[in-house]
Amino acid sequence: MQIRPIKTFSAILFACTLTLFSANSWAETNLRCGNSIIGSEATMAEVEAKCGEPAQKRHSTIPAKYKNRWGEWIIDNSETGSEVDEWVYDFGPNKLMVQVRFLDGALQDVKTLGYGN
């Protein structure tokens, strides 16, 4: 039986693409502080215990809303909204800064920013 080079190449390319996307999604929801890796859904207290006090903190509230039958978003003032906290960690001039976003106290997103101060 002869192995077809096109099928082999396609399989290798597909495996490489899956690896790249899975590594990218891992990086967006995990935070590295020193020797600790903090996963998604970690609490604000867990992040602060492992990474220390952030350089910046910002807090806001997203109002509760729903879609009506016409597809329009309606703000529902009778429901409590979601609490959003964004923190920025500055690890120094030779390392990249990191912005972490919490939704209702749980880690939701990690973004890499430019070099720190």
N, C-alpha and C positions, 0 to 999 in steps of 0.2 A: 504494500500500500504506500502510495506516495503522498507526502504532506504538501499541501498547497501553500506556497509562500504568502499569498494574499490573505488567506484565512489566518495564518499564524501572526502576520503583522497586525491584522485587525484585532485579534484577541489581545496582543501585547499592548496596542494603543488603547484599547478599552480598559484594560487593567490599570494602566498608568493614569488614565483620566479619572477613574474611580478613586485611586489613591490620592491624587491631587485634590479632588473635591472633598474627600473625607478629612484630609489634613487641614484644608481651609476652614471647614465648618468647625473642626475642633478648636482651631485658633481663635475663632470668634466668640466662643462661649467659655473659654478657660483663661484663667489669669495666673501668671507665674510671679510669685514674690519670694525672692531668695531661693530657698530649696523647696518651697511649698507650691503646689499646683492647686488652684481653687476652681472647682467645677461650677457649672451652671446650677442655678437654684440655691447657691450658697447664700446665707443670710448676710446682712450688712455687718453684724457683729463678728461673724467668722472672717470676713474679708478684712475688717479693721484689726482684728487680733493677729492676723498673719502678715498684713502689709503695713500696718501702722496708720497714723493719721494722714488722710489725703491732703494734697496741697490746696485743692479747691473742692467746695461742696455746693451743689445747687439742688433745691427741692421745688417741686411743683405738683399740682393735682390735675389729673385728666378727668373731666366730667364723665359721668356714666351716660351712655347713649345707646340707641338701638335704631334699627332700620324699620320704617313703616312699610305698609304694603306697596307703596309706590317706589320704594328703594331709597327714600330720603333719610338721612341721619337726623334723629331727633334727640336733643339733650334731655335726659330724664333727671330733673332736680330732686325727685323723691328718693333716688338711690345715691349712695355714696360713690364717689369716683375712685380712681386708682391713684395711688401715691407713687410719684416718680422721683428718684434721687439719682443725680449724676455726680460722680466723683472723678477727680483727675489726680493721678499719682505722678509725681516728678521724681524720677530715680537718679537725676544728676545729668551733667552735660554730655557724658559718654554713653548714655542709655536713652532709649525712647520713652516718652511719656505715654501713659495709658489712661484712657477714659473708660470708666465702668458705669453701667446703667442698671439700676435696680427698679423693678416694678413690684409694688406692694411688699418691699423688703427683701425680695429674692433677686439674685444676680441674673440679668437677662442678656446683656450684651457687653462685649469688650472691644474697644477700638484702640488701635495703635496710632499715636499722634507723632509729631516731630520730636527732635532731640530736646532734652530738658535743659534747665538752667543750672 
